[in-house]
């Protein structure tokens, strides 16, 4: 299928065919990262701006690596080093960036909807690298890629997502993405961390972690995002770990070939026991590896990589 989108903003707007196109492209991109010389000229002459208004390690680094491996020119900007600290608006900052004629702007922002607002106001392609508590499409796509790689297919799998659902853009994007691809998604967490009406995404909800884990093919653990909570939504971290943490004992409820995932950063001993995070069923580092491939695929698809700049 031809991928004709200017922007990648969320999982809701991507069709099943488009998701499959991204995953298939990422598989081919992953092969590049396994070569002795990990670079191709596919996006030579293209410019990618990485604008991260919110701190990030894995996402920012993987987009940087992805751009370099495709030979794109990349420019990295953070809020603290931009004119936004002087009062410049997000739109004005984006307009000034666009005046430099970038092909793609990758943005992470604390405000939900910021990438969508920019997409309608600039000609550059916008890739959402995470906006507030709303969406994180590249994370969902790399999670889908990792599960498909390990299981062969996604349709029919039972996927449990456990933790701070209310403040997690990963939970929303993964819930939508896995559901679109035919999986049954179950969300679990404290009642104070599950938003009302989340079932409208096509997922199931339970307050009991054991119920969510039972017969699960995939378990995605999420950390408590205290930086986004106006007040702490659980008594203590120790109590949270006891009631909702993923231990080896709880893993016995899942399928024998269960996959353990986490978008990071991990709070060891809180939402996941160290022996589980580092155990034989953990594919957390595979997620990081596939993050580069997915972001290479996204840059390639929105920047017109099907037509190499050298042939223009």
C-alpha positions as CSV (number, residue, x, y, z in Angstrom):
1,X,0.0,0.0,0.0
2,X,1.2,3.5,-0.8
3,X,1.6,5.7,2.4
4,X,0.5,9.1,1.4
5,X,0.1,10.8,4.8
6,X,1.8,14.2,5.4
7,X,1.7,13.7,9.1
8,X,1.7,10.9,11.7
9,X,-0.2,12.3,14.7
10,X,-2.0,9.4,16.5
11,X,-3.1,5.8,16.1
12,X,-6.8,6.7,15.6
13,X,-6.1,8.2,12.2
14,X,-4.0,5.3,10.9
15,X,-5.9,2.5,9.1
16,X,-5.0,-1.2,9.6
17,X,-3.4,-1.2,6.1
18,X,-1.3,1.9,7.0
19,X,-0.1,0.4,10.2
20,X,0.9,-2.8,8.3
21,X,2.8,-0.6,5.8
22,X,4.7,1.0,8.6
23,X,5.5,-2.3,10.2
24,X,6.6,-3.9,7.0
25,X,8.8,-0.9,6.1
26,X,10.3,-1.0,9.6
27,X,11.3,-4.7,9.1
28,X,13.3,-3.7,6.1
29,X,14.8,-0.7,8.0
30,X,15.9,-3.0,10.8
31,X,18.2,-4.9,8.4
32,X,20.1,-1.6,7.8
33,X,20.9,-1.4,11.5
34,X,22.4,-4.9,11.4
35,X,24.9,-4.1,8.7
36,X,28.6,-3.3,9.4
37,X,28.0,0.1,7.9
38,X,24.7,1.3,9.3
39,X,23.9,4.0,6.8
40,X,22.0,4.5,3.5
41,X,21.6,7.6,1.3
42,X,17.8,7.3,1.2
43,X,17.0,10.7,2.8
44,X,20.2,12.6,1.7
45,X,19.3,16.2,1.2
46,X,16.3,16.0,3.6
47,X,16.2,17.9,6.8
48,X,14.6,16.7,10.1
49,X,14.1,19.0,13.1
50,X,13.7,17.3,16.5
51,X,11.8,19.7,18.7
52,X,11.4,18.3,22.2
53,X,9.6,20.5,24.6
54,X,9.5,17.6,27.2
55,X,12.4,15.5,28.5
56,X,13.1,12.3,26.6
57,X,15.9,9.7,26.3
58,X,14.7,6.7,24.3
59,X,12.4,8.5,21.8
60,X,14.7,11.4,21.1
61,X,17.8,9.3,20.8
62,X,16.1,6.8,18.5
63,X,14.8,9.6,16.2
64,X,18.3,11.1,16.1
65,X,19.8,7.7,15.2
66,X,17.1,7.0,12.7
67,X,17.7,10.3,10.8
68,X,21.4,9.7,10.7
69,X,21.1,6.2,9.4
70,X,19.0,7.5,6.6
71,X,21.6,10.2,5.9
72,X,19.1,13.1,6.7
73,X,20.4,16.3,8.1
74,X,19.1,16.7,11.6
75,X,18.7,19.6,14.0
76,X,17.8,19.1,17.7
77,X,16.1,21.8,19.7
78,X,14.8,21.7,23.3
79,X,12.4,24.2,24.9
80,X,15.1,25.3,27.3
81,X,17.4,26.4,24.4
82,X,14.7,27.9,22.2
83,X,13.1,31.3,22.1
84,X,10.1,29.9,23.9
85,X,11.9,30.7,27.2
86,X,11.6,34.3,26.1
87,X,7.9,34.1,25.6
88,X,7.7,33.1,21.9
89,X,4.6,31.0,21.2
90,X,4.8,27.4,19.9
91,X,3.3,28.4,16.5
92,X,5.8,31.3,16.1
93,X,8.7,28.9,17.0
94,X,7.4,26.4,14.4
95,X,6.9,29.1,11.7
96,X,10.5,30.2,12.3
97,X,11.7,26.6,12.1
98,X,9.7,26.1,8.9
99,X,11.4,29.2,7.4
100,X,14.5,27.1,7.3
101,X,12.6,24.6,5.0
102,X,12.8,21.4,7.0
103,X,11.1,18.4,5.5
104,X,10.0,16.9,8.8
105,X,9.4,18.3,12.3
106,X,9.4,15.7,15.1
107,X,7.7,17.2,18.2
108,X,7.2,16.1,21.8
109,X,5.1,18.5,23.9
110,X,3.5,18.6,27.3
111,X,0.2,19.8,25.9
112,X,-2.2,17.3,24.4
113,X,-3.0,18.3,20.8
114,X,0.1,20.5,20.1
115,X,1.3,18.4,17.1
116,X,-2.2,18.4,15.6
117,X,-2.3,22.2,15.9
118,X,1.1,22.6,14.2
119,X,0.1,20.1,11.4
120,X,-2.6,22.4,10.2
121,X,-0.3,25.5,10.2
122,X,3.0,24.4,8.7
123,X,3.9,22.7,5.4
124,X,6.5,20.5,6.9
125,X,5.5,16.9,7.9
126,X,4.8,16.6,11.6
127,X,5.5,13.4,13.6
128,X,4.1,13.3,17.0
129,X,6.7,12.0,19.5
130,X,4.3,12.2,22.4
131,X,1.8,15.0,23.4
132,X,0.7,15.3,27.0
133,X,-1.5,12.4,28.0
134,X,-3.0,12.0,24.5
135,X,-0.9,10.0,22.0
136,X,2.5,8.4,21.3
137,X,2.1,6.7,17.9
138,X,5.7,5.8,17.3
139,X,5.8,3.9,20.7
140,X,2.6,2.0,19.8
141,X,4.0,1.1,16.4
142,X,7.3,-0.2,17.8
143,X,5.3,-2.2,20.4
144,X,3.2,-3.7,17.6
145,X,6.3,-4.5,15.6
146,X,8.0,-6.2,18.5
147,X,4.9,-8.4,19.3
148,X,4.4,-9.3,15.6
149,X,8.1,-10.2,15.4
150,X,7.9,-12.5,18.4
151,X,4.4,-14.0,17.9
152,X,4.1,-14.0,14.2
153,X,0.8,-12.2,14.2
154,X,-1.2,-9.9,16.5
155,X,-4.8,-10.9,15.7
156,X,-6.3,-13.0,18.5
157,X,-3.7,-12.2,21.2
158,X,-4.7,-11.1,24.7
159,X,-2.8,-8.0,25.7
160,X,-2.9,-6.8,29.3
161,X,-1.8,-3.1,29.9
162,X,-1.4,-2.4,33.6
163,X,-0.7,0.7,35.6
164,X,-1.3,4.4,35.5
165,X,-3.8,4.4,32.6
166,X,-5.1,7.9,33.1
167,X,-1.8,9.7,32.5
168,X,-0.4,7.3,29.9
169,X,-0.4,8.3,26.2
170,X,1.2,4.8,25.6
171,X,-1.8,3.0,27.1
172,X,-4.2,4.9,24.8
173,X,-2.1,4.5,21.7
174,X,-1.3,0.8,22.4
175,X,-5.0,0.1,23.2
176,X,-6.1,1.6,19.9
177,X,-3.3,0.1,17.9
178,X,-3.5,-3.5,19.2
179,X,-7.3,-3.4,19.0
180,X,-7.2,-2.3,15.3
181,X,-4.8,-5.1,14.6
182,X,-7.2,-7.7,16.1
183,X,-6.0,-8.2,19.6
184,X,-8.1,-8.2,22.7
185,X,-6.8,-5.5,25.1
186,X,-7.5,-5.5,28.8
187,X,-6.6,-2.5,31.0
188,X,-6.0,-2.8,34.7
189,X,-5.0,-0.4,37.5
190,X,-6.2,1.4,40.6
191,X,-9.6,3.0,40.1
192,X,-8.0,6.4,40.6
193,X,-5.8,5.8,37.6
194,X,-8.4,4.6,35.1
195,X,-10.2,7.3,33.2
196,X,-14.0,7.2,32.9
197,X,-15.2,6.0,29.5
198,X,-11.9,4.5,28.4
199,X,-13.9,1.5,27.2
200,X,-15.0,3.5,24.1
201,X,-11.5,2.7,22.7
202,X,-12.7,-0.9,22.3
203,X,-10.8,-2.2,25.3
204,X,-11.9,-4.1,28.4
205,X,-11.2,-2.7,31.9
206,X,-10.7,-4.4,35.3
207,X,-9.5,-3.2,38.7
208,X,-7.9,-6.6,39.4
209,X,-4.4,-7.2,38.0
210,X,-4.8,-11.0,38.3
211,X,-7.9,-10.9,36.0
212,X,-6.0,-8.9,33.4
213,X,-2.9,-11.1,33.5
214,X,-4.9,-14.4,33.3
215,X,-4.1,-16.2,30.0
216,X,-2.4,-13.0,28.7
217,X,-0.1,-13.4,25.7
218,X,1.4,-10.0,26.3
219,X,1.8,-7.9,29.5
220,X,2.6,-4.2,29.2
221,X,3.6,-2.6,32.5
222,X,3.4,1.1,33.0
223,X,5.0,3.3,35.6
224,X,3.1,5.7,37.8
225,X,3.6,9.1,36.2
226,X,3.8,11.2,39.3
227,X,5.1,14.2,37.3
228,X,1.7,14.4,35.6
229,X,-0.4,13.8,38.8
230,X,-1.6,16.9,40.6
231,X,-1.9,14.7,43.7
232,X,-0.6,11.2,44.4
233,X,-3.3,8.8,43.4
234,X,-2.2,5.8,45.6
235,X,-1.3,5.4,49.2
236,X,2.4,4.4,48.9
237,X,4.7,3.0,46.3
238,X,5.2,-0.1,48.5
239,X,1.5,-0.7,48.6
240,X,1.2,-0.2,44.9
241,X,3.9,-2.7,44.2
242,X,2.2,-5.3,46.5
243,X,-1.2,-4.9,44.8
244,X,-0.4,-4.0,41.2
245,X,3.3,-4.9,40.6
246,X,4.2,-7.7,38.2
247,X,6.0,-10.5,40.1
248,X,7.2,-13.9,39.1
249,X,4.3,-15.3,41.1
250,X,1.7,-13.3,39.2
251,X,3.3,-14.2,35.9
252,X,2.2,-17.8,36.5
253,X,-1.3,-16.7,35.6
254,X,-0.3,-15.7,32.1
255,X,0.5,-18.0,29.2
256,X,3.7,-19.9,29.3
257,X,5.2,-18.0,26.4
258,X,4.0,-14.6,27.6
259,X,5.9,-11.5,26.5
260,X,6.7,-8.8,29.1
261,X,6.9,-5.2,27.9
262,X,7.5,-1.7,29.3
263,X,7.8,1.6,27.4
264,X,10.3,2.9,30.0
265,X,11.7,4.4,32.1
266,X,11.3,1.4,34.6
267,X,10.7,1.9,38.3
268,X,12.2,-1.4,39.4
269,X,10.5,-2.9,42.4
270,X,7.4,-0.7,42.0
271,X,5.4,-1.7,38.8
272,X,7.8,-4.6,37.9
273,X,10.1,-6.8,39.9
274,X,13.8,-6.7,38.8
275,X,13.8,-10.5,38.1
276,X,10.8,-10.0,35.7
277,X,12.3,-7.0,33.9
278,X,15.5,-8.9,33.3
279,X,14.0,-12.3,32.9
280,X,13.7,-14.6,29.8
281,X,10.2,-13.4,28.9
282,X,11.2,-9.7,28.9
283,X,11.4,-8.1,25.5
284,X,12.0,-4.5,26.8
285,X,15.3,-4.1,25.1
286,X,13.8,-5.5,21.9
287,X,11.4,-2.6,22.1
288,X,14.3,-0.2,22.2
289,X,16.0,-1.8,19.2
290,X,12.8,-1.7,17.2
291,X,12.2,1.9,18.1
292,X,15.0,2.9,15.8
293,X,13.6,0.8,12.9
294,X,10.0,2.2,13.4
295,X,11.3,5.8,13.4
296,X,13.4,5.2,10.4
297,X,10.3,3.9,8.7
298,X,8.2,6.9,9.7
299,X,10.8,9.4,8.5
300,X,11.2,7.5,5.2
301,X,7.5,7.4,4.6
302,X,6.5,11.0,5.4
303,X,9.7,12.5,3.8
304,X,9.2,10.8,0.5
305,X,11.9,8.3,0.8
306,X,10.5,6.3,-2.0
307,X,12.1,8.9,-4.2
308,X,15.8,9.1,-3.3
309,X,17.0,12.7,-3.2
310,X,20.0,11.7,-5.4
311,X,17.7,10.9,-8.3
312,X,15.9,14.3,-8.3
